Amino acid sequence: MKKLLLCSPLLLMGCANKIIYYGRTYPPTEQVAIYFRESDLTEPNEIMGKVTYEVTARRSSDKVQNKIINRVKKKGADAILFEEIALSTTGSTTGGAAAGAGKRRGFLGIFGSKTKYTKGQLIKASLVKYKKNLP
């Protein structure tokens, strides 16, 4: 049981680094254009899906962006429109301790708890398919 409790946080942390995608999939693409404003998209297009990625704040933004771009290529997007890039709280760990002593003086104790929050990056984006490339 103790091993299970010790391993649980590791399992939960491993799940937090997944890219979640909802949408259509097309044949893979070689190039993906990167946009941060919808008004910069000049090519007629359609939004083919949405992606969300939550990862630890310690991960470099270049690595995070490259991982997303590689996934977007596999889904067949021509462009990605980053909509939200923010710091978030990805999880918390709470622990407590108690100690007590004394028969004559009654119960003497020290109680406390500590909560540790983990900071992360939250990235939300739309995947774009140019209409000229639709099957």
Order of alpha helices (4+ residues) and beta strands (2+ residues): alpha-beta-beta-beta-alpha-beta-beta
